[in-house]
Amino acid sequence: WFSFEFLVICTGKYGDIPAIPKFPQNKGPEIFKGKVLHTLDYCKLSEDESTQLLKGKKVVIFGYKKSAIDLA
């Protein structure tokens, strides 16, 4: 088991509507006790805002390809 305080879902930032994957009921972001943020929303933050948001936290990046690699 791993413990994280922050989850970033990287399923593509090149669209107007975040593409959130479907999760089984009560097994998705709604039960995560930390903050869940889509890549699209993260990209809207300034450098200072993103630094303060993640500073001192354990973070997991969920996804692959360009969005996840850029963020990592």
N, CA, C and O atoms as a Maestro MAE file, in Angstrom:
{
 s_m_m2io_version
 :::
 2.0.0
}

f_m_ct {
 s_m_title
 :::
 protein
 m_atom[288] {
  # First column is atom index #
  i_m_mmod_type
  r_m_x_coord
  r_m_y_coord
  r_m_z_coord
  i_m_residue_number
  s_m_chain_name
  s_m_pdb_residue_name
  s_m_pdb_atom_name
  i_m_atomic_number
  :::
  1 25 0.839 -1.187 0.000 1 A "TRP " " N  " 7
  2 3 0.000 0.000 0.000 1 A "TRP " " CA " 6
  3 2 0.876 1.239 0.000 1 A "TRP " " C  " 6
  4 15 1.934 1.262 0.628 1 A "TRP " " O  " 8
  5 25 0.434 2.261 -0.701 2 A "PHE " " N  " 7
  6 3 1.122 3.537 -0.744 2 A "PHE " " CA " 6
  7 2 0.155 4.609 -0.268 2 A "PHE " " C  " 6
  8 15 -1.057 4.489 -0.446 2 A "PHE " " O  " 8
  9 25 0.691 5.640 0.327 3 A "SER " " N  " 7
  10 3 -0.129 6.745 0.817 3 A "SER " " CA " 6
  11 2 0.263 8.013 0.087 3 A "SER " " C  " 6
  12 15 1.438 8.379 0.053 3 A "SER " " O  " 8
  13 25 -0.715 8.683 -0.498 4 A "PHE " " N  " 7
  14 3 -0.482 9.928 -1.214 4 A "PHE " " CA " 6
  15 2 -1.432 11.000 -0.716 4 A "PHE " " C  " 6
  16 15 -2.510 10.702 -0.203 4 A "PHE " " O  " 8
  17 25 -1.023 12.245 -0.871 5 A "GLU " " N  " 7
  18 3 -1.845 13.374 -0.460 5 A "GLU " " CA " 6
  19 2 -2.409 14.125 -1.652 5 A "GLU " " C  " 6
  20 15 -3.235 15.024 -1.492 5 A "GLU " " O  " 8
  21 25 -1.966 13.761 -2.845 6 A "PHE " " N  " 7
  22 3 -2.320 14.524 -4.039 6 A "PHE " " CA " 6
  23 2 -2.322 13.582 -5.229 6 A "PHE " " C  " 6
  24 15 -1.390 12.796 -5.398 6 A "PHE " " O  " 8
  25 25 -3.351 13.653 -6.051 7 A "LEU " " N  " 7
  26 3 -3.458 12.824 -7.242 7 A "LEU " " CA " 6
  27 2 -3.699 13.713 -8.444 7 A "LEU " " C  " 6
  28 15 -4.599 14.552 -8.428 7 A "LEU " " O  " 8
  29 25 -2.898 13.537 -9.493 8 A "VAL " " N  " 7
  30 3 -3.099 14.272 -10.732 8 A "VAL " " CA " 6
  31 2 -3.490 13.262 -11.800 8 A "VAL " " C  " 6
  32 15 -2.744 12.322 -12.074 8 A "VAL " " O  " 8
  33 25 -4.667 13.458 -12.407 9 A "ILE " " N  " 7
  34 3 -5.133 12.576 -13.470 9 A "ILE " " CA " 6
  35 2 -4.685 13.165 -14.799 9 A "ILE " " C  " 6
  36 15 -5.126 14.250 -15.180 9 A "ILE " " O  " 8
  37 25 -3.815 12.457 -15.504 10 A "CYS " " N  " 7
  38 3 -3.260 12.935 -16.776 10 A "CYS " " CA " 6
  39 2 -3.851 12.134 -17.914 10 A "CYS " " C  " 6
  40 15 -3.282 11.128 -18.339 10 A "CYS " " O  " 8
  41 25 -4.981 12.576 -18.400 11 A "THR " " N  " 7
  42 3 -5.620 11.888 -19.521 11 A "THR " " CA " 6
  43 2 -5.769 12.837 -20.697 11 A "THR " " C  " 6
  44 15 -6.616 12.626 -21.565 11 A "THR " " O  " 8
  45 25 -4.966 13.861 -20.727 12 A "GLY " " N  " 7
  46 3 -4.970 14.790 -21.856 12 A "GLY " " CA " 6
  47 2 -5.437 16.171 -21.465 12 A "GLY " " C  " 6
  48 15 -6.482 16.324 -20.832 12 A "GLY " " O  " 8
  49 25 -4.660 17.187 -21.842 13 A "LYS " " N  " 7
  50 3 -5.027 18.566 -21.522 13 A "LYS " " CA " 6
  51 2 -5.467 19.327 -22.762 13 A "LYS " " C  " 6
  52 15 -5.734 20.526 -22.689 13 A "LYS " " O  " 8
  53 25 -5.545 18.653 -23.888 14 A "TYR " " N  " 7
  54 3 -5.826 19.349 -25.135 14 A "TYR " " CA " 6
  55 2 -7.297 19.212 -25.514 14 A "TYR " " C  " 6
  56 15 -7.637 18.570 -26.508 14 A "TYR " " O  " 8
  57 25 -8.146 19.813 -24.726 15 A "GLY " " N  " 7
  58 3 -9.584 19.804 -24.970 15 A "GLY " " CA " 6
  59 2 -10.248 20.758 -23.996 15 A "GLY " " C  " 6
  60 15 -9.603 21.259 -23.075 15 A "GLY " " O  " 8
  61 25 -11.515 21.008 -24.192 16 A "ASP " " N  " 7
  62 3 -12.234 21.929 -23.310 16 A "ASP " " CA " 6
  63 2 -12.801 21.244 -22.077 16 A "ASP " " C  " 6
  64 15 -13.026 21.891 -21.054 16 A "ASP " " O  " 8
  65 25 -13.033 19.942 -22.166 17 A "ILE " " N  " 7
  66 3 -13.644 19.199 -21.059 17 A "ILE " " CA " 6
  67 2 -12.665 18.124 -20.598 17 A "ILE " " C  " 6
  68 15 -12.218 17.311 -21.408 17 A "ILE " " O  " 8
  69 25 -12.322 18.108 -19.295 18 A "PRO " " N  " 7
  70 3 -11.403 17.079 -18.805 18 A "PRO " " CA " 6
  71 2 -11.959 15.679 -19.047 18 A "PRO " " C  " 6
  72 15 -13.129 15.418 -18.766 18 A "PRO " " O  " 8
  73 25 -11.131 14.785 -19.563 19 A "ALA " " N  " 7
  74 3 -11.526 13.394 -19.779 19 A "ALA " " CA " 6
  75 2 -11.200 12.601 -18.522 19 A "ALA " " C  " 6
  76 15 -10.050 12.219 -18.304 19 A "ALA " " O  " 8
  77 25 -12.202 12.356 -17.702 20 A "ILE " " N  " 7
  78 3 -12.013 11.612 -16.463 20 A "ILE " " CA " 6
  79 2 -12.417 10.161 -16.726 20 A "ILE " " C  " 6
  80 15 -13.528 9.913 -17.196 20 A "ILE " " O  " 8
  81 25 -11.536 9.195 -16.433 21 A "PRO " " N  " 7
  82 3 -11.908 7.799 -16.662 21 A "PRO " " CA " 6
  83 2 -13.065 7.375 -15.765 21 A "PRO " " C  " 6
  84 15 -13.297 7.975 -14.715 21 A "PRO " " O  " 8
  85 25 -13.782 6.350 -16.177 22 A "LYS " " N  " 7
  86 3 -14.884 5.791 -15.381 22 A "LYS " " CA " 6
  87 2 -14.301 4.839 -14.342 22 A "LYS " " C  " 6
  88 15 -13.459 4.000 -14.661 22 A "LYS " " O  " 8
  89 25 -14.753 4.977 -13.104 23 A "PHE " " N  " 7
  90 3 -14.313 4.116 -12.016 23 A "PHE " " CA " 6
  91 2 -15.522 3.371 -11.461 23 A "PHE " " C  " 6
  92 15 -16.643 3.872 -11.553 23 A "PHE " " O  " 8
  93 25 -15.317 2.184 -10.886 24 A "PRO " " N  " 7
  94 3 -16.429 1.517 -10.215 24 A "PRO " " CA " 6
  95 2 -16.947 2.406 -9.079 24 A "PRO " " C  " 6
  96 15 -16.187 3.177 -8.493 24 A "PRO " " O  " 8
  97 25 -18.234 2.293 -8.775 25 A "GLN " " N  " 7
  98 3 -18.820 3.118 -7.715 25 A "GLN " " CA " 6
  99 2 -18.061 2.926 -6.402 25 A "GLN " " C  " 6
  100 15 -17.735 1.805 -6.014 25 A "GLN " " O  " 8
  101 25 -17.792 4.026 -5.740 26 A "ASN " " N  " 7
  102 3 -17.064 4.061 -4.467 26 A "ASN " " CA " 6
  103 2 -15.636 3.540 -4.561 26 A "ASN " " C  " 6
  104 15 -15.082 3.060 -3.572 26 A "ASN " " O  " 8
  105 25 -15.033 3.633 -5.757 27 A "LYS " " N  " 7
  106 3 -13.643 3.215 -5.923 27 A "LYS " " CA " 6
  107 2 -12.879 4.209 -6.784 27 A "LYS " " C  " 6
  108 15 -11.860 3.862 -7.380 27 A "LYS " " O  " 8
  109 25 -13.363 5.436 -6.852 28 A "GLY " " N  " 7
  110 3 -12.741 6.449 -7.685 28 A "GLY " " CA " 6
  111 2 -12.277 7.642 -6.867 28 A "GLY " " C  " 6
  112 15 -12.107 7.540 -5.652 28 A "GLY " " O  " 8
  113 25 -12.071 8.776 -7.532 29 A "PRO " " N  " 7
  114 3 -11.557 9.975 -6.857 29 A "PRO " " CA " 6
  115 2 -12.406 10.449 -5.680 29 A "PRO " " C  " 6
  116 15 -11.892 11.122 -4.787 29 A "PRO " " O  " 8
  117 25 -13.706 10.107 -5.662 30 A "GLU " " N  " 7
  118 3 -14.566 10.579 -4.572 30 A "GLU " " CA " 6
  119 2 -14.201 9.993 -3.212 30 A "GLU " " C  " 6
  120 15 -14.577 10.564 -2.188 30 A "GLU " " O  " 8
  121 25 -13.480 8.875 -3.168 31 A "ILE " " N  " 7
  122 3 -13.094 8.302 -1.875 31 A "ILE " " CA " 6
  123 2 -11.664 8.674 -1.473 31 A "ILE " " C  " 6
  124 15 -11.233 8.393 -0.354 31 A "ILE " " O  " 8
  125 25 -10.937 9.307 -2.396 32 A "PHE " " N  " 7
  126 3 -9.567 9.735 -2.110 32 A "PHE " " CA " 6
  127 2 -9.618 10.906 -1.142 32 A "PHE " " C  " 6
  128 15 -10.342 11.872 -1.384 32 A "PHE " " O  " 8
  129 25 -8.870 10.840 -0.058 33 A "LYS " " N  " 7
  130 3 -8.930 11.876 0.976 33 A "LYS " " CA " 6
  131 2 -8.059 13.093 0.667 33 A "LYS " " C  " 6
  132 15 -8.131 14.110 1.357 33 A "LYS " " O  " 8
  133 25 -7.244 12.978 -0.364 34 A "GLY " " N  " 7
  134 3 -6.400 14.098 -0.751 34 A "GLY " " CA " 6
  135 2 -7.057 14.929 -1.838 34 A "GLY " " C  " 6
  136 15 -8.269 14.843 -2.039 34 A "GLY " " O  " 8
  137 25 -6.279 15.723 -2.532 35 A "LYS " " N  " 7
  138 3 -6.782 16.585 -3.600 35 A "LYS " " CA " 6
  139 2 -6.620 15.878 -4.934 35 A "LYS " " C  " 6
  140 15 -5.572 15.291 -5.205 35 A "LYS " " O  " 8
  141 25 -7.656 15.930 -5.772 36 A "VAL " " N  " 7
  142 3 -7.618 15.359 -7.115 36 A "VAL " " CA " 6
  143 2 -7.698 16.513 -8.101 36 A "VAL " " C  " 6
  144 15 -8.577 17.369 -7.998 36 A "VAL " " O  " 8
  145 25 -6.781 16.534 -9.053 37 A "LEU " " N  " 7
  146 3 -6.711 17.625 -10.014 37 A "LEU " " CA " 6
  147 2 -6.445 17.045 -11.397 37 A "LEU " " C  " 6
  148 15 -5.596 16.167 -11.549 37 A "LEU " " O  " 8
  149 25 -7.157 17.525 -12.396 38 A "HIS " " N  " 7
  150 3 -6.944 17.093 -13.773 38 A "HIS " " CA " 6
  151 2 -5.815 17.925 -14.373 38 A "HIS " " C  " 6
  152 15 -5.606 19.070 -13.971 38 A "HIS " " O  " 8
  153 25 -5.093 17.360 -15.323 39 A "THR " " N  " 7
  154 3 -3.994 18.061 -15.982 39 A "THR " " CA " 6
  155 2 -4.443 19.404 -16.547 39 A "THR " " C  " 6
  156 15 -3.709 20.390 -16.481 39 A "THR " " O  " 8
  157 25 -5.650 19.436 -17.102 40 A "LEU " " N  " 7
  158 3 -6.198 20.670 -17.675 40 A "LEU " " CA " 6
  159 2 -6.241 21.786 -16.634 40 A "LEU " " C  " 6
  160 15 -5.917 22.934 -16.937 40 A "LEU " " O  " 8
  161 25 -6.641 21.447 -15.406 41 A "ASP " " N  " 7
  162 3 -6.709 22.443 -14.327 41 A "ASP " " CA " 6
  163 2 -5.319 22.803 -13.809 41 A "ASP " " C  " 6
  164 15 -5.048 23.960 -13.490 41 A "ASP " " O  " 8
  165 25 -4.439 21.800 -13.729 42 A "TYR " " N  " 7
  166 3 -3.084 22.054 -13.250 42 A "TYR " " CA " 6
  167 2 -2.357 23.031 -14.174 42 A "TYR " " C  " 6
  168 15 -1.614 23.895 -13.710 42 A "TYR " " O  " 8
  169 25 -2.574 22.890 -15.476 43 A "CYS " " N  " 7
  170 3 -1.888 23.738 -16.454 43 A "CYS " " CA " 6
  171 2 -2.314 25.202 -16.371 43 A "CYS " " C  " 6
  172 15 -1.609 26.078 -16.874 43 A "CYS " " O  " 8
  173 25 -3.437 25.474 -15.754 44 A "LYS " " N  " 7
  174 3 -3.924 26.849 -15.600 44 A "LYS " " CA " 6
  175 2 -3.246 27.574 -14.437 44 A "LYS " " C  " 6
  176 15 -3.375 28.791 -14.306 44 A "LYS " " O  " 8
  177 25 -2.522 26.832 -13.590 45 A "LEU " " N  " 7
  178 3 -1.866 27.429 -12.428 45 A "LEU " " CA " 6
  179 2 -0.569 28.123 -12.837 45 A "LEU " " C  " 6
  180 15 0.102 27.703 -13.780 45 A "LEU " " O  " 8
  181 25 -0.228 29.184 -12.120 46 A "SER " " N  " 7
  182 3 1.068 29.828 -12.333 46 A "SER " " CA " 6
  183 2 2.152 28.957 -11.697 46 A "SER " " C  " 6
  184 15 1.847 28.028 -10.950 46 A "SER " " O  " 8
  185 25 3.395 29.256 -11.990 47 A "GLU " " N  " 7
  186 3 4.500 28.482 -11.409 47 A "GLU " " CA " 6
  187 2 4.476 28.557 -9.885 47 A "GLU " " C  " 6
  188 15 4.692 27.552 -9.207 47 A "GLU " " O  " 8
  189 25 4.213 29.748 -9.347 48 A "ASP " " N  " 7
  190 3 4.157 29.918 -7.895 48 A "ASP " " CA " 6
  191 2 2.987 29.133 -7.294 48 A "ASP " " C  " 6
  192 15 3.140 28.493 -6.254 48 A "ASP " " O  " 8
  193 25 1.817 29.180 -7.947 49 A "GLU " " N  " 7
  194 3 0.644 28.452 -7.447 49 A "GLU " " CA " 6
  195 2 0.889 26.946 -7.433 49 A "GLU " " C  " 6
  196 15 0.542 26.265 -6.468 49 A "GLU " " O  " 8
  197 25 1.484 26.431 -8.503 50 A "SER " " N  " 7
  198 3 1.731 24.989 -8.566 50 A "SER " " CA " 6
  199 2 2.789 24.571 -7.545 50 A "SER " " C  " 6
  200 15 2.684 23.500 -6.949 50 A "SER " " O  " 8
  201 25 3.794 25.400 -7.343 51 A "THR " " N  " 7
  202 3 4.832 25.102 -6.350 51 A "THR " " CA " 6
  203 2 4.226 25.032 -4.955 51 A "THR " " C  " 6
  204 15 4.504 24.095 -4.207 51 A "THR " " O  " 8
  205 25 3.408 26.006 -4.600 52 A "GLN " " N  " 7
  206 3 2.787 26.037 -3.278 52 A "GLN " " CA " 6
  207 2 1.800 24.882 -3.096 52 A "GLN " " C  " 6
  208 15 1.680 24.331 -2.002 52 A "GLN " " O  " 8
  209 25 1.106 24.523 -4.154 53 A "LEU " " N  " 7
  210 3 0.118 23.452 -4.084 53 A "LEU " " CA " 6
  211 2 0.765 22.098 -3.800 53 A "LEU " " C  " 6
  212 15 0.202 21.287 -3.066 53 A "LEU " " O  " 8
  213 25 1.935 21.848 -4.372 54 A "LEU " " N  " 7
  214 3 2.589 20.544 -4.253 54 A "LEU " " CA " 6
  215 2 3.700 20.483 -3.215 54 A "LEU " " C  " 6
  216 15 4.164 19.395 -2.872 54 A "LEU " " O  " 8
  217 25 4.123 21.612 -2.719 55 A "LYS " " N  " 7
  218 3 5.260 21.678 -1.802 55 A "LYS " " CA " 6
  219 2 5.057 20.790 -0.568 55 A "LYS " " C  " 6
  220 15 4.077 20.933 0.163 55 A "LYS " " O  " 8
  221 25 6.002 19.873 -0.357 56 A "GLY " " N  " 7
  222 3 5.991 19.020 0.826 56 A "GLY " " CA " 6
  223 2 4.970 17.889 0.783 56 A "GLY " " C  " 6
  224 15 4.724 17.261 1.812 56 A "GLY " " O  " 8
  225 25 4.367 17.606 -0.374 57 A "LYS " " N  " 7
  226 3 3.336 16.572 -0.474 57 A "LYS " " CA " 6
  227 2 3.851 15.375 -1.258 57 A "LYS " " C  " 6
  228 15 4.738 15.508 -2.101 57 A "LYS " " O  " 8
  229 25 3.292 14.211 -0.976 58 A "LYS " " N  " 7
  230 3 3.535 13.007 -1.768 58 A "LYS " " CA " 6
  231 2 2.525 13.037 -2.906 58 A "LYS " " C  " 6
  232 15 1.326 13.179 -2.669 58 A "LYS " " O  " 8
  233 25 3.001 12.904 -4.138 59 A "VAL " " N  " 7
  234 3 2.145 13.066 -5.317 59 A "VAL " " CA " 6
  235 2 2.227 11.823 -6.195 59 A "VAL " " C  " 6
  236 15 3.304 11.255 -6.379 59 A "VAL " " O  " 8
  237 25 1.093 11.405 -6.733 60 A "VAL " " N  " 7
  238 3 1.068 10.341 -7.735 60 A "VAL " " CA " 6
  239 2 0.462 10.922 -9.007 60 A "VAL " " C  " 6
  240 15 -0.525 11.657 -8.962 60 A "VAL " " O  " 8
  241 25 1.064 10.583 -10.135 61 A "ILE " " N  " 7
  242 3 0.560 11.015 -11.439 61 A "ILE " " CA " 6
  243 2 -0.048 9.792 -12.105 61 A "ILE " " C  " 6
  244 15 0.638 8.792 -12.319 61 A "ILE " " O  " 8
  245 25 -1.324 9.866 -12.431 62 A "PHE " " N  " 7
  246 3 -2.071 8.763 -13.017 62 A "PHE " " CA " 6
  247 2 -2.260 9.057 -14.494 62 A "PHE " " C  " 6
  248 15 -3.000 9.973 -14.854 62 A "PHE " " O  " 8
  249 25 -1.609 8.302 -15.341 63 A "GLY " " N  " 7
  250 3 -1.724 8.519 -16.775 63 A "GLY " " CA " 6
  251 2 -0.423 8.173 -17.466 63 A "GLY " " C  " 6
  252 15 0.520 7.675 -16.851 63 A "GLY " " O  " 8
  253 25 -0.395 8.448 -18.758 64 A "TYR " " N  " 7
  254 3 0.797 8.165 -19.541 64 A "TYR " " CA " 6
  255 2 0.784 9.084 -20.759 64 A "TYR " " C  " 6
  256 15 -0.158 9.851 -20.955 64 A "TYR " " O  " 8
  257 25 1.790 9.005 -21.541 65 A "LYS " " N  " 7
  258 3 1.991 9.822 -22.731 65 A "LYS " " CA " 6
  259 2 2.357 11.251 -22.355 65 A "LYS " " C  " 6
  260 15 2.866 11.498 -21.262 65 A "LYS " " O  " 8
  261 25 2.099 12.185 -23.254 66 A "LYS " " N  " 7
  262 3 2.633 13.538 -23.143 66 A "LYS " " CA " 6
  263 2 2.216 14.281 -21.873 66 A "LYS " " C  " 6
  264 15 3.069 14.874 -21.212 66 A "LYS " " O  " 8
  265 25 0.934 14.265 -21.516 67 A "SER " " N  " 7
  266 3 0.479 15.000 -20.340 67 A "SER " " CA " 6
  267 2 1.193 14.531 -19.070 67 A "SER " " C  " 6
  268 15 1.691 15.349 -18.296 67 A "SER " " O  " 8
  269 25 1.240 13.227 -18.860 68 A "ALA " " N  " 7
  270 3 1.871 12.694 -17.657 68 A "ALA " " CA " 6
  271 2 3.378 12.922 -17.652 68 A "ALA " " C  " 6
  272 15 3.952 13.277 -16.622 68 A "ALA " " O  " 8
  273 25 4.017 12.719 -18.798 69 A "ILE " " N  " 7
  274 3 5.465 12.913 -18.882 69 A "ILE " " CA " 6
  275 2 5.824 14.380 -18.651 69 A "ILE " " C  " 6
  276 15 6.773 14.679 -17.926 69 A "ILE " " O  " 8
  277 25 5.077 15.289 -19.259 70 A "ASP " " N  " 7
  278 3 5.318 16.727 -19.059 70 A "ASP " " CA " 6
  279 2 5.189 17.086 -17.577 70 A "ASP " " C  " 6
  280 15 6.020 17.814 -17.033 70 A "ASP " " O  " 8
  281 25 4.159 16.578 -16.942 71 A "LEU " " N  " 7
  282 3 3.912 16.924 -15.548 71 A "LEU " " CA " 6
  283 2 4.961 16.334 -14.618 71 A "LEU " " C  " 6
  284 15 5.423 16.991 -13.686 71 A "LEU " " O  " 8
  285 25 5.335 15.067 -14.888 72 A "ALA " " N  " 7
  286 3 6.361 14.420 -14.048 72 A "ALA " " CA " 6
  287 2 7.672 15.178 -14.154 72 A "ALA " " C  " 6
  288 15 8.659 14.796 -13.525 72 A "ALA " " O  " 8
  :::
 }
 m_bond[287] {
  # First column is bond index #
  i_m_from
  i_m_to
  i_m_order
  :::
  1 1 2 1
  2 2 3 1
  3 3 4 2
  4 3 5 1
  5 5 6 1
  6 6 7 1
  7 7 8 2
  8 7 9 1
  9 9 10 1
  10 10 11 1
  11 11 12 2
  12 11 13 1
  13 13 14 1
  14 14 15 1
  15 15 16 2
  16 15 17 1
  17 17 18 1
  18 18 19 1
  19 19 20 2
  20 19 21 1
  21 21 22 1
  22 22 23 1
  23 23 24 2
  24 23 25 1
  25 25 26 1
  26 26 27 1
  27 27 28 2
  28 27 29 1
  29 29 30 1
  30 30 31 1
  31 31 32 2
  32 31 33 1
  33 33 34 1
  34 34 35 1
  35 35 36 2
  36 35 37 1
  37 37 38 1
  38 38 39 1
  39 39 40 2
  40 39 41 1
  41 41 42 1
  42 42 43 1
  43 43 44 2
  44 43 45 1
  45 45 46 1
  46 46 47 1
  47 47 48 2
  48 47 49 1
  49 49 50 1
  50 50 51 1
  51 51 52 2
  52 51 53 1
  53 53 54 1
  54 54 55 1
  55 55 56 2
  56 55 57 1
  57 57 58 1
  58 58 59 1
  59 59 60 2
  60 59 61 1
  61 61 62 1
  62 62 63 1
  63 63 64 2
  64 63 65 1
  65 65 66 1
  66 66 67 1
  67 67 68 2
  68 67 69 1
  69 69 70 1
  70 70 71 1
  71 71 72 2
  72 71 73 1
  73 73 74 1
  74 74 75 1
  75 75 76 2
  76 75 77 1
  77 77 78 1
  78 78 79 1
  79 79 80 2
  80 79 81 1
  81 81 82 1
  82 82 83 1
  83 83 84 2
  84 83 85 1
  85 85 86 1
  86 86 87 1
  87 87 88 2
  88 87 89 1
  89 89 90 1
  90 90 91 1
  91 91 92 2
  92 91 93 1
  93 93 94 1
  94 94 95 1
  95 95 96 2
  96 95 97 1
  97 97 98 1
  98 98 99 1
  99 99 100 2
  100 99 101 1
  101 101 102 1
  102 102 103 1
  103 103 104 2
  104 103 105 1
  105 105 106 1
  106 106 107 1
  107 107 108 2
  108 107 109 1
  109 109 110 1
  110 110 111 1
  111 111 112 2
  112 111 113 1
  113 113 114 1
  114 114 115 1
  115 115 116 2
  116 115 117 1
  117 117 118 1
  118 118 119 1
  119 119 120 2
  120 119 121 1
  121 121 122 1
  122 122 123 1
  123 123 124 2
  124 123 125 1
  125 125 126 1
  126 126 127 1
  127 127 128 2
  128 127 129 1
  129 129 130 1
  130 130 131 1
  131 131 132 2
  132 131 133 1
  133 133 134 1
  134 134 135 1
  135 135 136 2
  136 135 137 1
  137 137 138 1
  138 138 139 1
  139 139 140 2
  140 139 141 1
  141 141 142 1
  142 142 143 1
  143 143 144 2
  144 143 145 1
  145 145 146 1
  146 146 147 1
  147 147 148 2
  148 147 149 1
  149 149 150 1
  150 150 151 1
  151 151 152 2
  152 151 153 1
  153 153 154 1
  154 154 155 1
  155 155 156 2
  156 155 157 1
  157 157 158 1
  158 158 159 1
  159 159 160 2
  160 159 161 1
  161 161 162 1
  162 162 163 1
  163 163 164 2
  164 163 165 1
  165 165 166 1
  166 166 167 1
  167 167 168 2
  168 167 169 1
  169 169 170 1
  170 170 171 1
  171 171 172 2
  172 171 173 1
  173 173 174 1
  174 174 175 1
  175 175 176 2
  176 175 177 1
  177 177 178 1
  178 178 179 1
  179 179 180 2
  180 179 181 1
  181 181 182 1
  182 182 183 1
  183 183 184 2
  184 183 185 1
  185 185 186 1
  186 186 187 1
  187 187 188 2
  188 187 189 1
  189 189 190 1
  190 190 191 1
  191 191 192 2
  192 191 193 1
  193 193 194 1
  194 194 195 1
  195 195 196 2
  196 195 197 1
  197 197 198 1
  198 198 199 1
  199 199 200 2
  200 199 201 1
  201 201 202 1
  202 202 203 1
  203 203 204 2
  204 203 205 1
  205 205 206 1
  206 206 207 1
  207 207 208 2
  208 207 209 1
  209 209 210 1
  210 210 211 1
  211 211 212 2
  212 211 213 1
  213 213 214 1
  214 214 215 1
  215 215 216 2
  216 215 217 1
  217 217 218 1
  218 218 219 1
  219 219 220 2
  220 219 221 1
  221 221 222 1
  222 222 223 1
  223 223 224 2
  224 223 225 1
  225 225 226 1
  226 226 227 1
  227 227 228 2
  228 227 229 1
  229 229 230 1
  230 230 231 1
  231 231 232 2
  232 231 233 1
  233 233 234 1
  234 234 235 1
  235 235 236 2
  236 235 237 1
  237 237 238 1
  238 238 239 1
  239 239 240 2
  240 239 241 1
  241 241 242 1
  242 242 243 1
  243 243 244 2
  244 243 245 1
  245 245 246 1
  246 246 247 1
  247 247 248 2
  248 247 249 1
  249 249 250 1
  250 250 251 1
  251 251 252 2
  252 251 253 1
  253 253 254 1
  254 254 255 1
  255 255 256 2
  256 255 257 1
  257 257 258 1
  258 258 259 1
  259 259 260 2
  260 259 261 1
  261 261 262 1
  262 262 263 1
  263 263 264 2
  264 263 265 1
  265 265 266 1
  266 266 267 1
  267 267 268 2
  268 267 269 1
  269 269 270 1
  270 270 271 1
  271 271 272 2
  272 271 273 1
  273 273 274 1
  274 274 275 1
  275 275 276 2
  276 275 277 1
  277 277 278 1
  278 278 279 1
  279 279 280 2
  280 279 281 1
  281 281 282 1
  282 282 283 1
  283 283 284 2
  284 283 285 1
  285 285 286 1
  286 286 287 1
  287 287 288 2
  :::
 }
}
